[in-house]
Amino acid sequence: MAKIKLTKTELKAQTDSLKRFCRFLPMLQLKKQQLQSEIAFISAKADETSAAERAVRAELDGWVGLFATDEALLSGLVKVKSVNTSTANIAGVAIPTFESIETEIREVDMWDTPAWIDNAVEATEKVLSLQCQRAVYEEQRRLVSIELQQTSQRVNLFEKVKIPDCKEAIRVIKIALGDEQTAQVTRGKIAKSRTQTSTGEEESE
């Protein structure tokens, strides 16, 4: 705890600070809970997206053998041109939200390609979309986790440092002011006693 002044002014300042910290702490604790819940929700959505991607890939098992015979054809067939996102706000944190992707499909000779090429394009676009969606969820989780870390640090600062320091400062100042008041009363009594003694001596003369 930093050095404090043992005055009534400092006592008021410390008391006001304590009230302010105690008022803000519940807000920070609530925000921390909201962020923790949001991270759990984002993680669940990311897991769902991964499961969906695995399901799409599983559907390809029936004709994935065809891919192996035409690797050159499939290589770079579909590429992500852009990822469309919007912005949302979670507990004061701006996060991206997935909207859609735009793909670029390499031109192929439809007369000289297998009949399943359209299915390959559609499946690949689904996989790419799910991968991009999961990447957005990962970015959401990263941003919310940073805010959670900062909020947790503030909660710990208030709980373990600021509020205890204020309470200790108030205790020390009150003791000091009480001792000072007692000393003043004692000095007053001594002064009064001396005055009475001096007056009695003068009257006896």
C-alpha positions as CSV (number, residue, x, y, z in Angstrom):
1,M,0.0,0.0,0.0
2,A,1.3,3.4,-0.9
3,K,2.1,6.0,1.8
4,I,-1.1,7.8,2.8
5,K,-1.8,11.1,4.6
6,L,-3.3,10.7,8.0
7,T,-5.9,13.4,7.6
8,K,-9.7,13.7,7.4
9,T,-9.4,14.8,3.7
10,E,-7.5,11.6,2.9
11,L,-10.0,9.6,4.9
12,K,-12.8,11.0,2.7
13,A,-10.9,10.3,-0.5
14,Q,-10.2,6.7,0.5
15,T,-13.9,6.2,1.6
16,D,-15.1,7.6,-1.8
17,S,-12.6,5.4,-3.7
18,L,-13.8,2.3,-1.7
19,K,-17.4,3.1,-2.6
20,R,-16.5,3.5,-6.3
21,F,-14.6,0.3,-6.4
22,C,-17.4,-1.6,-4.6
23,R,-19.8,-0.2,-7.1
24,F,-17.8,-1.1,-10.2
25,L,-16.7,-4.6,-9.0
26,P,-20.1,-6.3,-9.5
27,M,-20.3,-4.9,-13.0
28,L,-16.9,-6.3,-13.9
29,Q,-17.8,-9.6,-12.3
30,L,-21.0,-9.7,-14.4
31,K,-19.0,-8.8,-17.6
32,K,-16.5,-11.6,-16.8
33,Q,-19.3,-14.1,-16.5
34,Q,-20.9,-12.9,-19.8
35,L,-17.5,-13.2,-21.6
36,Q,-17.0,-16.7,-20.2
37,S,-20.4,-17.8,-21.4
38,E,-19.8,-16.3,-24.8
39,I,-16.5,-18.1,-25.2
40,A,-18.3,-21.4,-24.3
41,F,-21.0,-20.6,-26.9
42,I,-18.4,-19.7,-29.6
43,S,-16.5,-22.9,-28.9
44,A,-19.6,-24.9,-29.3
45,K,-20.4,-23.3,-32.6
46,A,-16.9,-23.9,-33.8
47,D,-17.2,-27.5,-32.9
48,E,-20.5,-27.8,-34.7
49,T,-18.9,-26.3,-37.8
50,S,-16.1,-28.8,-37.6
51,A,-18.6,-31.6,-37.3
52,A,-20.5,-30.3,-40.3
53,E,-17.2,-30.2,-42.3
54,R,-16.5,-33.8,-41.3
55,A,-20.0,-34.8,-42.4
56,V,-19.5,-33.2,-45.8
57,R,-16.2,-35.0,-46.2
58,A,-17.8,-38.2,-45.2
59,E,-20.4,-37.8,-48.0
60,L,-17.5,-37.7,-50.4
61,D,-16.2,-41.1,-49.4
62,G,-18.5,-42.8,-52.0
63,W,-16.7,-41.1,-54.8
64,V,-13.4,-39.9,-53.3
65,G,-11.6,-42.6,-55.2
66,L,-12.4,-40.7,-58.3
67,F,-10.4,-37.7,-56.9
68,A,-7.3,-39.8,-56.6
69,T,-7.4,-40.6,-60.3
70,D,-7.7,-36.9,-61.3
71,E,-5.6,-35.0,-58.8
72,A,-4.3,-32.6,-61.5
73,L,-7.9,-31.8,-62.4
74,L,-9.0,-31.1,-58.8
75,S,-5.9,-29.2,-57.8
76,G,-6.9,-25.5,-57.5
77,L,-10.3,-26.2,-59.0
78,V,-12.1,-24.0,-56.4
79,K,-10.5,-21.1,-54.5
80,V,-11.8,-18.7,-51.9
81,K,-12.0,-15.3,-53.5
82,S,-13.3,-13.4,-50.5
83,V,-14.9,-13.9,-47.1
84,N,-17.9,-11.7,-46.3
85,T,-18.4,-10.8,-42.7
86,S,-20.3,-8.3,-40.6
87,T,-19.6,-6.9,-37.2
88,A,-21.4,-7.7,-33.9
89,N,-20.8,-6.5,-30.3
90,I,-20.5,-8.8,-27.4
91,A,-20.1,-7.2,-23.9
92,G,-18.3,-4.3,-25.5
93,V,-16.2,-6.4,-27.8
94,A,-16.5,-5.9,-31.6
95,I,-16.3,-9.2,-33.3
96,P,-16.6,-10.4,-36.9
97,T,-19.6,-12.6,-37.9
98,F,-19.6,-14.9,-40.8
99,E,-21.9,-14.2,-43.7
100,S,-20.7,-16.1,-46.8
101,I,-17.8,-16.7,-49.1
102,E,-17.2,-15.9,-52.7
103,T,-15.3,-18.6,-54.7
104,E,-13.4,-18.6,-57.9
105,I,-13.8,-21.8,-60.0
106,R,-11.1,-22.6,-62.5
107,E,-12.4,-22.9,-66.0
108,V,-12.6,-26.5,-67.3
109,D,-13.7,-28.1,-70.5
110,M,-17.1,-29.5,-69.6
111,W,-16.8,-31.9,-72.6
112,D,-13.5,-33.2,-71.4
113,T,-14.2,-33.6,-67.7
114,P,-15.8,-36.4,-65.6
115,A,-19.6,-36.1,-64.9
116,W,-18.9,-35.9,-61.2
117,I,-16.9,-32.6,-61.5
118,D,-20.0,-30.5,-60.6
119,N,-20.5,-32.6,-57.4
120,A,-16.8,-32.0,-56.6
121,V,-17.1,-28.3,-57.0
122,E,-20.3,-28.2,-54.8
123,A,-18.7,-30.3,-52.1
124,T,-15.4,-28.3,-52.2
125,E,-17.3,-25.0,-51.8
126,K,-19.2,-26.4,-48.8
127,V,-15.9,-27.5,-47.2
128,L,-14.3,-24.2,-47.9
129,S,-17.3,-22.3,-46.5
130,L,-17.3,-24.3,-43.3
131,Q,-13.5,-23.8,-42.9
132,C,-13.9,-20.0,-43.3
133,Q,-16.8,-20.0,-40.9
134,R,-14.7,-21.9,-38.3
135,A,-11.9,-19.4,-38.9
136,V,-14.2,-16.6,-38.1
137,Y,-15.3,-18.4,-34.9
138,E,-11.7,-18.8,-33.9
139,E,-11.2,-15.0,-34.4
140,Q,-14.2,-14.3,-32.3
141,R,-12.9,-16.6,-29.5
142,R,-9.5,-14.9,-29.7
143,L,-10.9,-11.4,-29.4
144,V,-13.3,-12.3,-26.6
145,S,-10.6,-14.2,-24.7
146,I,-8.4,-11.1,-24.8
147,E,-11.2,-9.0,-23.3
148,L,-11.9,-11.8,-20.7
149,Q,-8.2,-11.7,-19.7
150,Q,-8.2,-7.9,-19.3
151,T,-11.5,-8.0,-17.4
152,S,-10.3,-10.8,-15.1
153,Q,-7.2,-8.8,-14.3
154,R,-9.3,-5.8,-13.4
155,V,-11.5,-8.0,-11.2
156,N,-8.4,-9.3,-9.4
157,L,-7.0,-5.8,-9.1
158,F,-10.2,-4.6,-7.4
159,E,-10.7,-7.7,-5.2
160,K,-7.1,-8.2,-4.1
161,V,-5.5,-4.8,-4.3
162,K,-7.7,-1.7,-4.6
163,I,-10.5,-2.6,-2.1
164,P,-8.2,-4.2,0.5
165,D,-5.8,-1.2,0.3
166,C,-8.7,1.3,0.7
167,K,-10.0,-0.6,3.7
168,E,-6.6,-0.8,5.3
169,A,-5.9,2.9,4.6
170,I,-9.3,3.8,6.2
171,R,-8.5,1.7,9.2
172,V,-5.0,3.2,9.7
173,I,-6.3,6.8,9.2
174,K,-9.2,6.3,11.7
175,I,-6.8,4.9,14.3
176,A,-4.4,7.9,13.7
177,L,-7.2,10.4,13.9
178,G,-8.6,8.7,17.0
179,D,-5.2,8.8,18.7
180,E,-4.8,12.4,17.7
181,Q,-8.2,13.3,19.2
182,T,-7.4,11.4,22.4
183,A,-4.1,13.3,22.6
184,Q,-5.9,16.6,22.1
185,V,-8.3,15.8,24.9
186,T,-5.5,14.7,27.1
187,R,-3.6,17.9,26.4
188,G,-6.7,19.9,27.0
189,K,-7.2,18.3,30.4
190,I,-3.6,18.8,31.3
191,A,-3.8,22.5,30.2
192,K,-7.0,22.9,32.2
193,S,-5.5,21.3,35.2
194,R,-2.5,23.6,35.0
195,T,-4.7,26.6,34.7
196,Q,-6.8,25.6,37.7
197,T,-3.6,24.9,39.7
198,S,-2.1,28.2,38.7
199,T,-5.4,30.1,39.6
200,G,-5.6,28.3,43.0
201,E,-2.0,29.3,43.8
202,E,-2.7,32.9,43.0
203,E,-5.9,32.9,45.2
204,S,-4.0,31.4,48.1
205,E,-1.4,34.2,47.9
